[in-house]
Amino acid sequence: MPCGICAQPASAFSLLSDFEPKGAVAQMYRAYREADGFCDRALFVIDQQGMITWSYCSPVSINPGAEVILAALEALPSK
């Protein structure tokens, strides 16, 4: 797994990366740029019921970095 923080045993969440078929998941989340043939830099937090509880889409030229998603995860209500 390329994400060092996600490879740590303490991670309690799953990750999804959209690769093949090209852009299939991104298209479902409306984050695929059909004219350009690639995805936006989109991040989603999906709860256990499959509902999107948080999302963020940054300009293609800007990498949102891990801080954005980590802050979103930390802001989730505790169980």
C-alpha positions as CSV (number, residue, x, y, z in Angstrom):
1,M,0.0,0.0,0.0
2,P,1.6,3.3,-1.1
3,C,0.2,5.4,1.8
4,G,2.5,5.1,4.7
5,I,0.0,6.3,7.3
6,C,-2.6,3.8,6.0
7,A,-0.2,0.9,6.2
8,Q,0.1,1.3,10.0
9,P,-1.8,-1.3,12.0
10,A,-3.8,1.5,13.8
11,S,-5.7,2.4,10.7
12,A,-9.4,1.7,11.2
13,F,-10.6,2.6,7.7
14,S,-10.5,1.2,4.2
15,L,-9.2,2.9,1.2
16,L,-10.4,2.7,-2.4
17,S,-8.4,3.6,-5.4
18,D,-10.0,3.8,-8.8
19,F,-8.0,2.1,-11.6
20,E,-9.7,-0.5,-13.7
21,P,-12.0,-0.3,-15.4
22,K,-10.6,3.2,-15.9
23,G,-12.5,5.8,-14.0
24,A,-15.6,3.5,-13.2
25,V,-15.8,4.5,-9.6
26,A,-14.9,8.1,-10.2
27,Q,-17.7,8.3,-12.8
28,M,-20.2,7.1,-10.2
29,Y,-19.1,9.8,-7.8
30,R,-19.1,12.4,-10.6
31,A,-15.4,13.0,-10.2
32,Y,-14.3,11.8,-13.6
33,R,-13.2,14.3,-16.2
34,E,-14.5,12.6,-19.4
35,A,-13.0,15.2,-21.7
36,D,-9.6,14.9,-20.1
37,G,-9.6,11.2,-19.5
38,F,-8.7,11.4,-15.8
39,C,-10.3,12.0,-12.4
40,D,-10.4,15.1,-10.2
41,R,-8.6,14.9,-6.9
42,A,-11.6,13.9,-5.0
43,L,-11.8,12.6,-1.4
44,F,-14.8,10.9,0.2
45,V,-15.6,9.6,3.6
46,I,-18.3,6.9,3.4
47,D,-20.0,5.6,6.6
48,Q,-20.8,2.0,7.4
49,Q,-24.2,2.4,5.7
50,G,-22.6,3.5,2.5
51,M,-23.6,7.1,2.8
52,I,-21.2,9.9,1.9
53,T,-20.6,11.9,5.1
54,W,-17.9,14.2,3.8
55,S,-16.4,15.0,0.4
56,Y,-13.7,17.3,-1.0
57,C,-12.7,18.0,-4.6
58,S,-9.6,20.1,-5.2
59,P,-8.3,21.5,-8.4
60,V,-6.3,19.0,-10.5
61,S,-3.2,21.1,-10.1
62,I,-3.4,21.0,-6.2
63,N,-2.7,18.0,-4.1
64,P,-4.9,18.3,-1.1
65,G,-2.4,16.3,1.0
66,A,-3.2,13.9,3.9
67,E,-4.0,16.7,6.3
68,V,-7.4,17.4,4.6
69,I,-8.7,13.8,4.9
70,L,-7.1,13.2,8.4
71,A,-8.9,16.4,9.7
72,A,-12.2,15.1,8.2
73,L,-11.7,11.7,9.9
74,E,-10.9,13.3,13.2
75,A,-14.1,15.4,13.0
76,L,-16.3,12.4,12.7
77,P,-18.5,11.6,15.7
78,S,-17.0,9.1,18.1
79,K,-18.8,5.8,18.5
